[in-house]
Amino acid sequence: MDRLLTMRVFQTVVDEGGFAAAARLLELSPPVVTRLVADLEQHLGTRLLQRTTRKLALTEAGDAYLARVRAILHEIEDAEAAAAASTRDLRGTVRVVAPPVVATNFLAPMLSDWHEQQPLLMLDIDIDPYASARVDEFDVTFMVAAEGFDANIVARPLMQGESIVVASPAYLERKGLPLQPQDLEHHDYLRDSSVARVHSVGGRKLRLLSDDGQRPAQDVDVPSVVLQSISTEVLMRAALDGMGVAVVPRLLAQEHLARSELVHLLPGWIFARYTVYAALPSGRMLPARTKVFLDFLSERVQELVQQRKLAQCCPGIDTVS
């Protein structure tokens, strides 16, 4: 049995969602693909896939095995790329995972330029609200961490920013303008359900920090939670439609603030300072393709900020060299 072939076939079956799709991609017949996966299961003495008439699902053993297989196949790809780097252009796949807000608002605007610069390097972008838990599974893991983040991982800081409290003019006409943090107790709250993990603040409580650092933090109970979502885009849309107050990155709110579609509430206070990191798997040599991608990101960060006209009007958004 060709162990590497069966590993590649197994990974492709999972990624493509079926034996027929994997066979087409690998240019093998479906019976051959089915037999190779069956041979692998027999060799391992365990079932890797649960097969039904409608879909495939990984067993617990299959999920654990797939993670190791991905790492092994990536190491082989890295070795081949390193050996051939001096004689041909970089090629292959850079596997990336990012939270939805980072993928949509940070990565997506630069994908076309990346492809133009590196047409032979494909980006495979996975979306996970809790991407930071999967650092060792990907070449690059984007994560958003609160101020004071200190984890035992290899991570390159890319961008710093602040989260602020906003609401629409129409909502404020109905509910009134909060003049101090405690006034938020009487407002409808659009809550980010991931905030407890990122900022260690849970429940229906907001902790506001003095923008200048001269005043103590203010803890505000916001009992009226009218919407909860892990999607920043959903919360932003609801705020624009006048549903309540939301905490959003200044980076994403600035365009709406400039057009008076949103109002920055309590401008002397912020919800949190954060940093966007590009984290790398531990214990692995940095492949040339990953280094090229990281260098590209570093170059584009400042340009992206300037394109959104944030560098001058929002001193809370800075790039990190």
KOLKESE-336168 format. One line per 8 residues: number of its first residue (from 1); their letters; for each residue x, y, z of C-alpha. Coordinates in Angstrom, 2 decimals, decimal comma. Layout:
BEGIN
NUM	a	X Y Z | ...
//
This chain:
BEGIN
1	mdrlltmr	0,00 0,00 0,00 | 1,27 3,44 -0,96 | 0,86 5,22 2,38 | 1,31 8,74 1,01 | -1,19 8,12 -1,77 | -3,81 6,80 0,62 | -3,26 9,78 2,93 | -3,73 12,20 0,03
9	vfqtvvde	-6,81 10,34 -1,15 | -8,34 10,31 2,34 | -7,71 14,06 2,79 | -9,18 14,85 -0,62 | -12,31 12,76 0,05 | -12,93 14,77 3,22 | -12,15 18,14 1,63 | -14,28 17,47 -1,44
17	ggfaaaar	-17,13 15,94 0,51 | -17,31 12,62 -1,31 | -15,58 9,84 -3,22 | -16,78 10,89 -6,68 | -15,64 14,48 -6,26 | -12,28 13,33 -4,93 | -11,88 10,93 -7,84 | -12,47 13,72 -10,36
25	llelsppv	-9,93 15,99 -8,68 | -7,32 13,24 -8,37 | -8,06 11,87 -11,84 | -8,76 8,42 -10,45 | -11,81 6,24 -10,80 | -14,36 6,28 -7,93 | -13,85 2,56 -7,23 | -10,09 3,11 -6,85
33	vtrlvadl	-10,66 5,98 -4,42 | -13,13 3,89 -2,42 | -10,72 0,96 -2,29 | -7,78 3,12 -1,18 | -9,75 4,57 1,73 | -10,96 1,08 2,68 | -7,36 -0,20 2,55 | -6,28 2,67 4,80
41	eqhlgtrl	-9,01 1,89 7,33 | -8,07 -1,78 7,28 | -4,41 -0,91 7,78 | -5,24 1,32 10,75 | -7,78 -1,08 12,17 | -10,42 1,61 12,64 | -13,18 3,34 10,72 | -12,29 6,88 9,61
49	lqrttrkl	-15,51 7,82 7,81 | -19,18 7,30 8,53 | -20,86 6,69 5,16 | -24,54 7,36 4,54 | -26,50 7,73 1,33 | -26,51 11,52 1,73 | -23,15 12,54 3,15 | -19,84 11,55 4,69
57	alteagda	-18,85 12,34 8,26 | -15,56 11,89 10,07 | -15,47 9,55 13,02 | -13,62 10,69 16,12 | -10,63 8,63 15,01 | -10,91 10,03 11,49 | -10,93 13,62 12,75 | -7,78 13,07 14,80
65	ylarvrai	-6,08 11,20 11,96 | -6,94 13,91 9,43 | -5,24 16,59 11,54 | -2,02 14,55 11,58 | -2,28 13,73 7,88 | -2,63 17,40 7,00 | 0,52 18,20 8,97 | 2,48 15,37 7,33
73	lheiedae	1,42 16,29 3,80 | 2,21 19,94 4,43 | 5,69 19,02 5,65 | 6,24 17,05 2,45 | 4,97 19,96 0,35 | 7,25 22,32 2,27 | 10,28 20,09 1,66 | 9,53 19,86 -2,04
81	aaaaastr	9,02 23,61 -2,31 | 12,27 24,33 -0,49 | 14,21 21,96 -2,71 | 12,77 23,47 -5,88 | 12,70 27,12 -4,80 | 15,96 27,98 -6,52 | 14,87 26,58 -9,86 | 11,23 27,58 -10,25
89	dlrgtvrv	8,60 30,01 -9,03 | 6,88 29,49 -5,71 | 3,75 27,42 -6,02 | 1,38 25,43 -3,86 | -1,21 26,35 -1,25 | -1,10 28,61 1,80 | -3,74 27,38 4,23 | -5,23 30,18 6,29
97	vappvvat	-7,91 30,36 8,98 | -9,50 33,60 10,16 | -12,50 34,86 12,12 | -15,31 36,06 9,81 | -14,72 39,78 10,46 | -11,03 39,47 9,60 | -11,64 37,36 6,51 | -14,29 39,71 5,12
105	nflapmls	-12,84 43,10 5,99 | -9,10 42,48 6,11 | -8,23 39,58 3,83 | -10,85 39,84 1,10 | -9,87 43,34 -0,13 | -6,32 42,22 -0,86 | -6,93 38,85 -2,52 | -6,86 40,12 -6,09
113	dwheqqpl	-3,51 41,85 -5,56 | -2,11 38,71 -3,94 | -3,12 36,60 -6,94 | -1,59 39,11 -9,31 | 1,73 39,00 -7,46 | 1,77 35,24 -6,81 | -0,41 33,52 -9,44 | 0,98 30,06 -8,60
121	lmldidid	0,33 30,32 -4,85 | -3,28 29,55 -3,95 | -4,86 30,74 -0,72 | -7,17 28,25 1,00 | -9,12 30,34 3,54 | -11,12 28,64 6,27 | -13,52 30,66 8,43 | -13,76 30,01 12,17
129	pyasarvd	-14,98 32,46 14,83 | -12,51 30,88 17,24 | -9,58 30,52 14,88 | -7,02 31,00 17,66 | -7,72 27,45 18,86 | -6,48 25,97 15,55 | -3,01 27,50 15,17 | -1,22 24,20 14,55
137	efdvtfmv	-3,64 23,14 11,78 | -2,85 25,97 9,35 | 0,05 27,83 7,80 | -1,29 31,15 9,10 | -3,96 31,74 11,72 | -5,45 35,21 12,05 | -6,58 36,08 15,53 | -7,88 39,16 17,32
145	aaegfdan	-6,54 39,55 20,84 | -7,28 42,10 23,54 | -4,66 44,39 25,02 | -2,23 42,51 27,23 | -2,43 39,29 25,20 | 0,49 37,02 26,08 | 0,30 33,48 24,75 | 3,03 30,95 24,13
153	ivarplmq	2,74 31,05 20,34 | 4,67 32,49 17,44 | 2,62 35,46 16,21 | 3,32 38,53 14,11 | 1,29 41,64 15,07 | -0,28 43,24 12,01 | -2,72 45,92 13,10 | -3,87 47,61 16,29
161	gesivvas	-7,22 49,22 16,85 | -10,04 50,08 19,21 | -13,63 48,99 19,65 | -16,16 51,77 20,21 | -19,86 52,07 21,03 | -22,12 53,24 18,20 | -25,78 53,70 17,35 | -27,82 55,19 14,52
169	paylerkg	-29,26 58,73 14,63 | -32,78 57,29 14,31 | -32,27 55,08 17,37 | -30,91 58,00 19,40 | -33,92 60,11 18,50 | -36,11 57,48 20,14 | -33,92 56,55 23,10 | -31,84 59,66 23,77
177	lplqpqdl	-28,11 60,29 23,65 | -26,09 58,68 26,47 | -23,81 61,28 28,06 | -21,97 59,01 30,50 | -21,26 55,25 30,60 | -24,01 54,46 33,12 | -26,62 55,89 30,72 | -26,14 52,76 28,58
185	ehhdylrd	-28,09 50,80 31,23 | -31,28 52,19 29,67 | -30,44 51,29 26,08 | -30,99 48,24 23,89 | -27,77 46,27 23,48 | -26,62 44,42 20,35 | -24,21 41,93 21,88 | -21,23 40,20 20,30
193	ssvarvhs	-21,43 36,64 21,60 | -17,69 36,12 21,11 | -16,79 39,03 23,36 | -16,41 36,84 26,44 | -13,63 34,86 24,81 | -11,80 37,80 23,29 | -12,06 40,33 26,11 | -12,81 38,15 29,16
201	vggrklrl	-16,08 40,01 29,77 | -19,30 38,03 29,75 | -22,99 38,28 30,48 | -24,75 41,60 29,92 | -21,94 43,78 31,18 | -19,88 46,35 29,30 | -16,53 47,48 30,61 | -15,56 50,86 29,18
209	lsddgqrp	-12,01 52,18 29,33 | -11,02 55,81 29,47 | -9,69 56,87 26,08 | -6,86 58,80 27,70 | -6,22 56,27 30,46 | -6,73 58,90 33,15 | -10,01 57,60 34,60 | -10,84 54,18 36,11
217	aqdvdvps	-12,72 51,66 33,97 | -16,51 51,76 34,17 | -18,55 48,56 34,42 | -22,03 49,03 32,97 | -24,90 46,56 33,26 | -26,87 46,48 30,00 | -29,92 44,35 30,85 | -31,80 44,84 27,57
225	vvlqsist	-29,99 42,56 25,09 | -32,20 42,61 22,00 | -29,85 40,79 19,63 | -26,87 38,51 20,04 | -24,59 37,34 17,23 | -21,03 36,26 16,63 | -21,13 38,18 13,33 | -19,85 41,76 13,46
233	evlmraal	-21,55 42,39 10,12 | -24,93 41,35 11,53 | -24,49 43,61 14,56 | -23,37 46,51 12,36 | -26,39 46,09 10,09 | -28,73 46,02 13,08 | -27,13 49,17 14,50 | -27,49 50,94 11,15
241	dgmgvavv	-31,17 49,95 11,08 | -31,74 51,55 14,49 | -32,14 48,41 16,56 | -29,79 49,38 19,40 | -26,25 50,22 20,47 | -23,37 48,02 19,37 | -19,67 47,67 20,09 | -17,73 47,50 16,82
249	prllaqeh	-14,16 48,08 15,64 | -13,57 51,72 14,83 | -11,95 50,48 11,63 | -15,29 49,15 10,38 | -17,48 51,92 11,75 | -15,48 54,85 10,37 | -17,07 54,94 6,94 | -20,55 54,99 8,48
257	larselvh	-19,50 57,63 11,01 | -18,17 59,85 8,22 | -21,53 59,60 6,42 | -23,46 60,27 9,66 | -25,11 56,87 9,41 | -23,76 56,01 12,87 | -22,90 58,12 15,89 | -19,86 57,44 18,08
265	llpgwifa	-21,29 57,32 21,59 | -19,28 58,38 24,63 | -16,25 59,51 22,58 | -14,11 59,76 25,70 | -14,46 56,01 26,24 | -13,57 52,84 24,34 | -14,61 49,25 24,85 | -11,23 47,67 24,23
273	rytvyaal	-7,94 47,93 22,43 | -7,08 44,97 20,27 | -4,39 43,65 17,93 | -4,81 41,51 14,83 | -2,10 38,83 14,78 | -0,87 36,35 12,20 | -0,02 33,27 14,25 | 2,20 30,43 12,99
281	psgrmlpa	2,28 26,75 13,95 | 4,92 25,86 16,50 | 7,79 23,51 15,81 | 7,71 23,87 12,03 | 10,12 25,52 9,66 | 8,60 28,58 8,01 | 7,94 27,61 4,37 | 8,98 30,07 1,69
289	rtkvfldf	5,38 30,44 0,52 | 4,24 31,39 4,03 | 7,03 33,93 4,39 | 6,04 35,52 1,08 | 2,44 35,75 2,26 | 3,42 37,32 5,59 | 5,62 39,86 3,83 | 2,75 40,70 1,51
297	lservqel	0,42 41,23 4,48 | 2,86 43,56 6,19 | 3,19 45,65 3,06 | -0,55 45,88 2,50 | -1,69 46,75 6,02 | -0,79 50,43 5,87 | -2,13 50,71 2,33 | -5,42 49,12 3,35
305	vqqrklaq	-5,82 51,56 6,22 | -5,13 54,51 3,96 | -7,58 53,26 1,33 | -10,32 53,31 3,96 | -9,30 56,84 4,91 | -8,65 55,84 8,48 | -5,03 56,78 9,01 | -5,72 60,51 9,41
313	ccpgidtv	-9,19 60,58 10,92 | -8,76 57,68 13,36 | -5,59 57,80 15,46 | -6,81 54,65 17,22 | -6,02 52,57 14,13 | -2,33 51,96 13,57 | -0,24 49,39 11,82 | 2,44 47,43 13,62
321	s	5,79 47,04 11,92
//
